[in-house]
């Protein structure tokens, strides 16, 4: 069980590799994907990070930069997404954290009516410690994280050494993926 994460920053102030410490056996590290393409997407993602930090027994350890990304799947003509990833330390169980994330989505006006459609907020539990889970309601690691640049690029920024069990190391997966359609949020 992973207990806490320390973020090292480069001299330029960008996130570096995460190092794992074990101050408490009851604390877990979870990796969360954040995305929005409606109603001020960057503000939605920033507010979601704040909401994650306010969850009981949870704190945000690291957050990636925000990225402008093209929609994947879903209906044509969607606006671009703002995507990011975060590492959180929590004493919540994986399912309880996922339920809390769904409550945050709901508070941001998330409506689940069109698969991969536009949304005010999307929070995905990408990994939780080294837990493997194949429950229909909770699959860990996230079953499509390894093939999505909008997950791998920001996740590699904060957790390059993270292993997505069965798929490989995040840095290697990010290096091999097509990054077309992904750019820093403020560059457009």
C-alpha positions as CSV (number, residue, x, y, z in Angstrom):
1,X,0.0,0.0,0.0
2,X,1.4,3.4,-1.0
3,X,0.9,6.1,1.7
4,X,2.1,9.5,0.5
5,X,3.8,11.1,-2.4
6,X,6.4,13.9,-2.4
7,X,6.6,16.0,-5.5
8,X,10.0,17.2,-6.6
9,X,10.0,20.4,-8.7
10,X,12.6,21.2,-11.3
11,X,14.4,24.5,-11.1
12,X,11.9,25.8,-13.7
13,X,9.1,25.1,-11.2
14,X,7.5,22.3,-13.2
15,X,6.6,19.0,-11.5
16,X,9.2,16.3,-11.4
17,X,9.1,12.7,-10.5
18,X,7.0,11.6,-7.5
19,X,8.7,9.8,-4.6
20,X,6.8,7.6,-2.4
21,X,6.9,7.7,1.4
22,X,5.0,5.6,3.9
23,X,3.9,7.7,6.9
24,X,0.6,5.8,7.5
25,X,-0.6,2.3,6.6
26,X,-4.2,3.7,6.3
27,X,-3.4,6.2,3.6
28,X,-3.7,5.4,-0.1
29,X,-2.5,7.2,-3.2
30,X,-4.9,7.6,-6.0
31,X,-4.4,9.1,-9.5
32,X,-7.3,11.1,-10.9
33,X,-7.9,12.3,-14.5
34,X,-9.9,15.5,-14.8
35,X,-11.6,16.9,-17.9
36,X,-14.2,19.5,-19.0
37,X,-15.3,21.0,-22.3
38,X,-18.3,23.0,-21.2
39,X,-18.9,26.2,-19.1
40,X,-15.3,27.5,-18.7
41,X,-13.4,24.2,-18.9
42,X,-10.2,25.4,-17.2
43,X,-12.2,26.9,-14.3
44,X,-14.2,23.7,-14.0
45,X,-11.0,21.6,-13.7
46,X,-9.5,24.1,-11.2
47,X,-12.6,24.0,-9.0
48,X,-12.6,20.2,-9.2
49,X,-9.0,20.1,-7.9
50,X,-10.2,22.3,-5.0
51,X,-13.2,20.0,-4.4
52,X,-10.9,17.0,-4.3
53,X,-8.7,18.7,-1.7
54,X,-11.8,19.4,0.4
55,X,-12.9,15.7,0.6
56,X,-12.6,14.3,4.1
57,X,-9.3,12.6,4.8
58,X,-8.0,13.5,1.3
59,X,-5.4,16.0,0.1
60,X,-4.1,16.8,-3.4
61,X,-0.4,15.9,-3.6
62,X,0.3,17.0,-7.1
63,X,-1.5,18.3,-10.1
64,X,-0.3,18.5,-13.7
65,X,-0.5,21.4,-16.1
66,X,-3.8,21.9,-17.9
67,X,-3.9,20.7,-21.6
68,X,-6.2,21.6,-24.5
69,X,-7.2,18.3,-26.1
70,X,-9.4,17.2,-28.9
71,X,-12.5,15.2,-28.0
72,X,-12.1,11.4,-28.3
73,X,-15.2,9.5,-29.4
74,X,-18.7,10.9,-28.8
75,X,-20.7,13.2,-31.0
76,X,-19.0,15.3,-33.7
77,X,-18.6,19.1,-33.2
78,X,-17.8,19.0,-29.5
79,X,-15.6,21.8,-28.0
80,X,-12.0,21.2,-27.1
81,X,-11.4,19.7,-23.6
82,X,-9.3,21.0,-20.8
83,X,-7.6,17.9,-19.2
84,X,-5.2,17.4,-16.3
85,X,-4.2,14.7,-13.8
86,X,-3.8,14.8,-10.0
87,X,-2.3,12.6,-7.3
88,X,-4.3,12.5,-4.1
89,X,-3.6,10.9,-0.7
90,X,-6.7,9.6,1.0
91,X,-7.9,7.3,3.7
92,X,-11.0,6.6,1.7
93,X,-11.4,3.2,0.0
94,X,-11.3,3.1,-3.8
95,X,-15.1,2.8,-4.2
96,X,-15.8,5.6,-1.6
97,X,-13.4,7.9,-3.4
98,X,-15.1,7.1,-6.8
99,X,-18.5,7.9,-5.2
100,X,-17.1,11.2,-3.8
101,X,-15.8,12.0,-7.3
102,X,-19.2,11.4,-8.8
103,X,-20.7,13.7,-6.2
104,X,-18.2,16.4,-7.3
105,X,-19.2,15.9,-10.9
106,X,-22.9,16.2,-10.0
107,X,-22.2,19.4,-8.1
108,X,-20.6,20.8,-11.3
109,X,-23.7,20.0,-13.3
110,X,-22.5,16.8,-14.9
111,X,-25.2,15.0,-16.8
112,X,-24.6,11.5,-18.1
113,X,-26.8,11.3,-21.1
114,X,-24.4,10.8,-24.1
115,X,-21.5,8.5,-23.9
116,X,-18.3,10.5,-24.4
117,X,-20.4,13.6,-25.0
118,X,-19.7,17.1,-23.9
119,X,-19.6,17.6,-20.1
120,X,-19.0,20.2,-17.5
121,X,-16.7,17.8,-15.6
122,X,-15.4,14.3,-15.9
123,X,-13.3,12.7,-13.1
124,X,-11.8,9.3,-13.7
125,X,-10.1,7.2,-11.1
126,X,-7.0,6.1,-13.1
127,X,-5.2,4.1,-10.4
128,X,-5.4,3.5,-6.7
129,X,-2.3,2.2,-5.0
130,X,-1.5,-1.0,-6.9
131,X,-5.1,-2.2,-6.7
132,X,-6.5,-4.2,-9.6
133,X,-10.2,-4.3,-9.8
134,X,-12.5,-5.6,-12.5
135,X,-15.9,-4.7,-11.1
136,X,-18.3,-3.2,-13.6
137,X,-18.6,-0.1,-11.5
138,X,-14.9,0.3,-10.8
139,X,-12.1,-0.9,-13.1
140,X,-8.5,-0.3,-12.0
141,X,-6.2,0.6,-13.5
142,X,-8.6,2.5,-15.7
143,X,-9.1,0.2,-18.8
144,X,-8.5,2.9,-21.4
145,X,-5.9,5.2,-19.7
146,X,-3.0,3.5,-21.4
147,X,-4.3,4.4,-24.9
148,X,-5.4,8.0,-24.3
149,X,-2.9,10.8,-24.8
150,X,-5.1,13.2,-22.9
151,X,-4.5,11.0,-19.8
152,X,-0.9,10.0,-20.4
153,X,0.6,13.4,-21.2
154,X,-0.5,15.1,-18.0
155,X,0.0,11.9,-15.9
156,X,3.6,11.6,-17.1
157,X,4.2,15.1,-15.9
158,X,3.5,14.1,-12.3
159,X,4.0,10.4,-12.2
160,X,6.4,9.2,-14.9
161,X,7.4,6.1,-13.0
162,X,3.8,5.0,-12.2
163,X,3.1,1.5,-13.5
164,X,-0.3,1.0,-15.0
165,X,-0.5,-2.7,-14.2
166,X,-0.7,-4.8,-17.3
167,X,0.1,-1.8,-19.6
168,X,3.5,-0.5,-18.5
169,X,5.2,2.6,-17.1
170,X,3.4,5.9,-17.7
171,X,6.5,7.6,-19.1
172,X,7.0,4.9,-21.7
173,X,3.4,4.8,-22.6
174,X,3.3,8.6,-23.0
175,X,6.5,8.6,-25.1
176,X,5.0,6.1,-27.5
177,X,1.5,7.7,-27.9
178,X,0.4,10.1,-30.7
179,X,0.2,13.6,-29.1
180,X,-1.6,15.2,-32.0
181,X,-4.4,17.4,-30.7
182,X,-2.7,18.0,-27.3
183,X,-1.2,21.4,-26.4
184,X,-0.8,23.4,-23.2
185,X,-4.1,25.0,-22.2
186,X,-2.9,28.6,-22.6
187,X,-1.2,28.2,-26.0
188,X,-4.3,28.6,-28.2
